[in-house]
Amino acid sequence: MKKILCSALAASLVISGTVIANAADIINREAQLRPDFKIVIDDEVSYFKSADGEYIYPILYNDSTYLPLRSIGEIIGKNVNWDESTKTITLSGKRDSYKNTSKASTAKIDDINVQERRDFTIILEGEECNFKDANGKAVYPLLYNGSTYLPLRAISEITGKEVIWDGDDKIITLKNEESTVTDADTFGPADDDIGIEKAKEIALDDAGCKADEVKFTLAEKDYNDNKDIWVYDIEFTCSQWEHVYEINLETGKIIGHTKYYNYDYDEKDDKISIERARQMALNHAGIKGAGVKYTKTELDGSKYKIEFTHGSYDYEYEINAYTGNVISFKSEKNNSGIGIGADKEKYLNSTEALDAVLNYAGVKKHEAADVKVELDDGKYEVEFKSGRYEYEADVDMYTGKISDYKKEIDD
């Protein structure tokens, strides 16, 4: 909640152009750097750094404690921008919450010189902010080592947090003020809601669909009990798919997405393109596309037949021409790198046979356990486990061809 005296004149001040500071607006003051002051935010001791990674500490001036403005931006999740031409500091937008460095200070209390900057303008979400002490007297930002500081009273007004000073232990505590209403579904500013139209836009962008191509069947707020957050439930049909999305109401992050085949879809004239079918085959094979040579791509009724080579393997795929689903696939070691025929003395060793099956199964070597490789009558019998599955396959020692491939759940 903003309780600061903020003026709508801010826009005209920013637009007015370069500000020429009067000497009376910049006053040198003596103050103390106080690394011994602890800052506690929501029950956690916190330390802050400047933009260049240096630790910054509270300043004691005129019996008031001042904290760095950039750190305040971190606390309230606002970006801090400096405009040299107008001497304007703007807090706006969204940024990550503050990051507690969890590192105590080794610096010493030090007498320092600061500048009281009456020429600085502070803008919070488009409005100019002016600060006063408990007696109604105007107070101004301090400038030290390139960082702007504001007094605790101003911090309280900007953050909406209660600021408590413990003089005995030198602890500054910022905590949320007590709420007048305790019986509500959510608390905090309502403008954190991204809005239902933005939620729809996020879902469509993720699904690769355009608004004029879809039919929305559900778009509403809902509470996710498992994650303890509010979400937008967005459901729509796009071509042959039905999409169901859950999108975080505050951040816009997709926290759930499921899609189902739409059995009411008319398949007559809406086949996927050859390029799309090829891409579905490459995705299934785990190939990025570089080094692929296509030897066949043809439409056969309701399916595409796609054949290509990549590295030392030949691939054959059948892809559903309407859904893009893989109907069948096969991969075999080709002649590159393996001697065959008269050159049968050049054959796969057990490590190469294992690598061939791992590559076929899409399993990394360090993920395989209980590995067994045995040579029997010109074929390697390869077995291993990975995750919830057991894998088995035969590998021809001369050609590298994989056969009798099995993947079963490990009971």
C-alpha positions in Angstrom: 0.0 0.0 0.0 1.5 3.4 -1.0 1.1 6.0 1.7 3.6 8.5 0.4 2.8 12.0 -0.6 3.1 11.5 -4.4 2.2 14.2 -6.9 0.7 13.9 -10.4 3.2 16.6 -11.5 5.8 13.9 -12.0 5.1 13.5 -15.7 5.6 17.2 -16.5 8.9 17.2 -14.5 10.3 14.3 -16.5 9.2 15.8 -19.8 10.7 19.2 -19.1 14.2 18.2 -20.2 17.6 18.6 -18.6 17.6 19.8 -15.0 20.3 22.3 -14.0 20.9 21.9 -10.3 21.2 24.9 -8.1 24.1 24.9 -5.7 21.6 25.2 -2.8 20.1 21.8 -3.9 23.4 20.0 -3.3 24.6 20.1 0.3 27.6 18.3 1.7 26.9 16.5 5.0 28.8 14.4 7.5 27.4 11.0 8.3 28.4 7.5 9.5 28.6 4.3 7.5 27.0 1.6 9.8 27.8 -2.0 8.8 26.9 -3.0 12.3 23.2 -2.3 11.7 21.3 -5.5 10.9 18.4 -5.4 8.4 15.7 -8.0 9.1 13.1 -8.6 6.4 10.3 -11.0 7.2 12.3 -12.6 10.0 15.5 -13.1 7.9 18.7 -11.1 8.3 19.5 -9.6 4.8 22.5 -8.0 3.2 22.6 -6.1 0.0 24.9 -5.4 -2.9 25.2 -2.5 -5.4 24.8 -3.0 -9.1 28.6 -3.7 -9.4 28.5 -6.4 -6.7 29.9 -4.4 -3.8 28.3 -4.6 -0.3 26.3 -1.6 0.7 25.4 -0.7 4.3 23.0 1.6 6.2 24.0 5.2 6.8 23.3 7.1 10.0 22.7 10.8 9.4 21.0 13.4 11.6 19.9 10.7 14.0 18.0 8.9 11.2 19.0 5.6 9.5 19.1 5.6 5.7 19.0 2.6 3.4 20.0 2.3 -0.2 17.2 2.8 -2.7 18.3 0.0 -5.0 17.8 -2.4 -2.2 14.4 -1.0 -1.6 13.6 -1.8 -5.2 14.7 -5.4 -4.6 12.4 -5.6 -1.5 9.3 -4.4 -3.3 10.2 -6.1 -6.6 10.6 -2.9 -8.7 13.2 -2.0 -11.2 15.3 1.1 -10.3 16.2 3.4 -13.2 18.4 6.5 -13.1 17.9 9.4 -15.7 21.0 11.7 -15.5 19.4 14.4 -17.7 16.5 15.0 -15.3 18.2 13.7 -12.1 15.2 11.3 -11.8 15.1 7.9 -10.1 12.1 5.8 -11.2 10.8 2.7 -9.5 8.5 0.7 -11.8 7.8 -2.6 -13.5 8.7 -5.9 -12.0 11.9 -7.5 -10.9 12.9 -10.6 -8.9 12.5 -10.3 -5.2 15.6 -9.4 -3.1 18.3 -12.1 -2.9 19.7 -12.6 0.7 23.4 -12.9 0.4 23.5 -14.5 3.9 27.0 -13.0 4.5 27.8 -11.0 7.6 29.7 -7.7 7.2 33.4 -7.4 8.0 33.4 -3.6 7.4 34.0 -1.1 10.1 32.0 1.9 11.3 33.3 4.9 9.3 32.8 8.6 9.3 31.9 9.6 5.7 30.9 12.6 3.7 27.6 12.4 1.8 25.5 14.8 -0.3 22.0 15.8 0.5 20.4 15.9 -3.0 17.4 18.2 -3.1 17.6 18.1 -6.9 16.8 14.4 -7.1 13.2 13.4 -8.1 11.9 10.0 -7.0 9.2 8.5 -9.2 7.2 5.5 -8.0 4.9 4.0 -10.7 4.5 7.3 -12.5 4.1 9.6 -9.5 6.6 11.9 -7.9 7.2 11.2 -4.2 8.1 13.7 -1.5 9.2 12.6 2.0 8.8 14.2 5.4 9.9 13.4 8.9 7.7 12.9 11.9 7.5 16.7 12.4 6.4 17.3 8.9 9.7 18.7 7.8 10.9 17.8 4.3 13.7 15.2 4.0 15.8 14.5 0.9 17.8 11.6 -0.6 21.5 11.2 0.3 24.1 10.3 -2.3 27.1 8.2 -1.3 29.5 6.4 -3.6 27.0 6.5 -6.5 24.2 5.0 -4.4 21.0 6.9 -3.4 19.8 6.5 0.2 16.4 7.2 1.8 15.4 7.4 5.5 13.6 4.6 7.3 10.3 6.5 7.4 10.4 6.8 3.6 11.2 3.1 3.3 8.1 2.3 5.4 5.9 4.4 3.1 7.3 2.9 -0.1 7.3 -0.7 0.9 4.1 -0.7 2.9 6.0 -2.5 5.6 6.2 -1.6 9.3 9.8 -0.5 10.2 11.0 -1.2 13.7 14.3 0.1 15.1 15.9 -1.8 18.0 18.5 0.6 19.3 20.0 -1.8 21.8 20.9 -4.5 19.2 21.0 -2.1 16.3 18.4 -4.1 14.3 16.2 -2.7 11.6 13.1 -4.9 11.1 10.8 -4.6 8.1 7.6 -6.7 8.4 4.2 -6.6 6.9 1.7 -4.5 8.6 -1.2 -6.2 10.4 -4.2 -6.6 8.1 -7.5 -5.1 9.0 -9.3 -8.0 7.2 -8.1 -11.5 7.9 -11.0 -13.5 6.2 -10.3 -13.3 2.5 -9.1 -15.6 -0.3 -6.1 -13.6 -1.2 -4.3 -10.5 0.1 -2.3 -7.8 -1.5 -2.8 -5.4 -4.5 -5.4 -6.6 -7.0 -3.3 -5.3 -9.9 -0.9 -8.3 -9.6 -3.5 -10.2 -11.6 -2.3 -10.6 -15.2 -5.8 -10.6 -16.5 -7.7 -13.3 -18.4 -6.9 -11.9 -21.8 -3.2 -12.1 -21.1 -3.6 -15.6 -19.8 -5.3 -16.6 -23.1 -2.4 -15.0 -25.0 0.2 -16.9 -23.0 -1.6 -20.2 -23.6 -2.1 -19.6 -27.4 1.6 -18.6 -27.8 2.7 -21.8 -26.0 0.4 -24.0 -28.1 1.5 -22.3 -31.4 -2.1 -21.3 -32.2 -3.7 -18.0 -33.3 -6.8 -16.6 -31.7 -8.8 -16.8 -34.9 -8.0 -20.5 -35.2 -9.3 -21.7 -31.8 -12.5 -22.1 -29.9 -12.3 -21.4 -26.2 -14.4 -23.7 -24.0 -13.2 -22.4 -20.6 -11.5 -19.3 -19.3 -11.9 -18.6 -15.6 -10.1 -18.1 -12.3 -9.6 -21.1 -10.1 -7.7 -22.0 -6.9 -5.1 -24.7 -7.2 -5.2 -26.5 -3.8 -2.1 -28.6 -4.4 0.1 -25.5 -5.2 -1.8 -23.1 -2.9 -2.1 -20.4 -5.6 -4.7 -18.8 -7.8 -4.6 -19.7 -11.5 -6.4 -19.2 -14.7 -8.0 -22.3 -16.2 -7.8 -21.9 -20.0 -9.3 -24.6 -22.3 -9.6 -24.4 -26.1 -9.6 -26.5 -29.3 -7.0 -25.8 -32.0 -7.1 -27.9 -35.1 -7.1 -31.6 -34.0 -6.1 -30.9 -30.4 -7.9 -29.9 -27.2 -5.6 -27.9 -24.9 -6.0 -27.5 -21.1 -3.8 -24.9 -19.4 -3.3 -23.7 -15.8 -1.5 -20.3 -15.7 -0.3 -18.6 -12.5 -2.6 -15.6 -12.0 0.2 -13.3 -10.8 3.3 -14.3 -12.8 1.8 -15.7 -16.0 3.9 -18.9 -15.6 2.4 -22.0 -17.1 2.1 -24.5 -14.3 0.1 -27.2 -16.1 -0.6 -28.1 -19.8 -2.3 -31.2 -21.2 -3.5 -31.8 -24.7 -5.9 -34.4 -26.1 -6.8 -35.5 -29.6 -10.1 -34.0 -30.7 -12.2 -36.9 -32.0 -14.8 -34.6 -33.5 -12.1 -33.1 -35.8 -12.8 -33.3 -39.5 -9.6 -34.8 -41.1 -10.6 -34.4 -44.7 -8.3 -31.7 -46.0 -6.2 -30.9 -43.1 -3.1 -33.0 -43.3 0.1 -31.7 -41.8 2.8 -30.6 -44.2 5.8 -32.7 -45.3 8.1 -30.4 -43.4 6.1 -30.9 -40.2 6.1 -34.7 -40.7 9.9 -34.6 -41.1 10.3 -32.6 -38.0 8.1 -35.0 -36.0 10.4 -37.8 -37.1 13.5 -35.9 -36.1 12.0 -34.9 -32.8 11.3 -38.6 -32.0 14.8 -39.7 -33.1 16.3 -36.9 -30.9 18.1 -35.3 -33.9 18.4 -31.5 -34.3 18.5 -31.6 -38.1 22.1 -30.8 -39.0 23.7 -33.6 -41.1 20.4 -35.2 -42.0 20.0 -36.6 -45.6 16.5 -37.6 -46.7 16.2 -40.6 -49.0 12.4 -40.8 -49.1 9.4 -38.6 -48.2 6.1 -39.7 -49.6 2.4 -39.6 -48.7 0.8 -43.0 -48.6 -2.9 -42.6 -47.8 -3.2 -41.3 -44.2 0.5 -41.5 -43.4 3.9 -40.1 -44.4 6.7 -42.5 -45.1 10.0 -40.8 -44.3 13.5 -42.3 -44.6 16.8 -40.5 -43.9 20.3 -41.0 -42.7 22.2 -39.3 -39.9 25.7 -40.2 -38.9 26.1 -43.9 -39.1 22.4 -44.8 -38.8 19.6 -45.2 -41.3 16.1 -44.3 -40.1 12.6 -45.3 -41.4 9.4 -43.6 -40.0 5.7 -43.7 -40.6 4.0 -40.5 -39.4 0.2 -40.0 -39.1 -0.6 -37.4 -41.8 -3.3 -35.8 -39.7 -2.0 -35.9 -36.1 1.8 -36.0 -36.6 2.0 -39.1 -34.3 4.7 -41.7 -34.9 3.0 -44.9 -36.2 6.2 -46.9 -36.5 9.9 -46.4 -36.7 13.2 -48.3 -37.3 16.8 -47.4 -37.1 19.8 -49.5 -38.3 23.6 -49.0 -38.3 24.7 -48.3 -41.9 27.9 -49.3 -43.6 29.9 -46.2 -42.6 32.4 -47.1 -39.9 31.7 -50.9 -39.8 33.4 -53.3 -42.1 31.1 -55.9 -43.7 31.4 -58.6 -46.3 35.0 -59.5 -47.1 36.1 -57.1 -44.3 34.5 -59.1 -41.5 37.6 -58.8 -39.3 36.5 -55.2 -38.6 33.6 -55.7 -36.2 31.9 -54.0 -33.3 33.4 -54.5 -29.8 31.2 -54.8 -26.8 31.5 -51.1 -25.9 30.4 -50.1 -29.3 27.4 -52.5 -29.2 26.4 -51.0 -25.8 26.7 -47.4 -27.1 24.5 -48.3 -30.2 21.7 -49.6 -27.9 22.0 -46.7 -25.5 21.8 -44.2 -28.5 18.8 -46.1 -29.9 17.0 -46.0 -26.5 17.9 -42.4 -25.8 19.7 -43.3 -22.6 23.0 -41.7 -21.5 25.7 -44.0 -20.4 25.9 -42.7 -16.9 22.1 -43.3 -16.5 22.5 -47.1 -17.2 22.8 -49.6 -14.4 23.1 -53.4 -14.2 24.7 -53.5 -17.7 25.3 -56.8 -19.3 26.8 -57.4 -22.8 27.4 -60.9 -24.1 28.4 -62.1 -27.6 26.4 -65.1 -28.9 26.6 -66.4 -32.5 27.6 -63.1 -34.1 25.2 -61.0 -32.0 25.7 -59.0 -28.9 23.0 -59.4 -26.3 22.7 -56.1 -24.5 20.8 -55.6 -21.3 20.6 -52.7 -18.8 18.3 -50.7 -16.5 17.5 -47.0 -16.4 15.0 -45.4 -14.2 11.8 -47.4 -14.1 12.7 -49.4 -17.2 14.6 -52.5 -18.3 16.1 -52.5 -21.8 17.1 -55.5 -24.0 18.4 -55.6 -27.6 20.5 -57.7 -30.0 23.3 -56.0 -32.0 24.8 -57.6 -35.1 28.6 -57.6 -34.5 29.3 -56.9 -38.2 26.6 -54.5 -39.3 25.6 -52.9 -36.1 22.0 -53.6 -36.8 19.7 -53.5 -33.7 17.0 -56.2 -33.4 14.6 -57.6 -30.8 14.6 -54.3 -29.0 12.5 -54.3 -25.8 11.7 -51.6 -23.2 9.7 -52.8 -20.2 8.8 -51.4 -16.8 11.1 -52.9 -14.1 8.9 -54.6 -11.6 
